[in-house]
Amino acid sequence: MEKQRLFQYAIIWHPTKDEAKTGTKSLLVQDIKTILATDDRSLLILASREIPSTYLNQLEQIEIVIRSF
């Protein structure tokens, strides 16, 4: 079995250029969460499952930021 590593991630929604012109700012969709995963790729899969359904039609505006330890 592969050894798991500690990661933290957060999910951020960013407005489009037009939305930003009207004053819309980026939103924290998922607060910082700590998780064990074997690598960045498997963490990204797990984190993407946490994207709320209301944002699934705006995936190009979603950013998942990852920090490993």
Steps between C-alpha positions, in 0.01 A plus 500: 500500500622842407570741785251786523603861543332793669339765279281804545273639233239769447256561216465852361251639246624790286271739310526547126645830371149637448392396849815656648421830325171513690682453830457124550793356696642151535327275753631227726277205405665241726700614801846353560475127555776262612515153345730202449562396138762303311580781254384832353293331232296286739451803725370702206244228424385492862485880522305533176225287652452775760402763242137594576250414227413869456849557354518194271394706198780751573800267531720731291466752784592252774852473639614230740809615687717231659772508763704193585707437811 
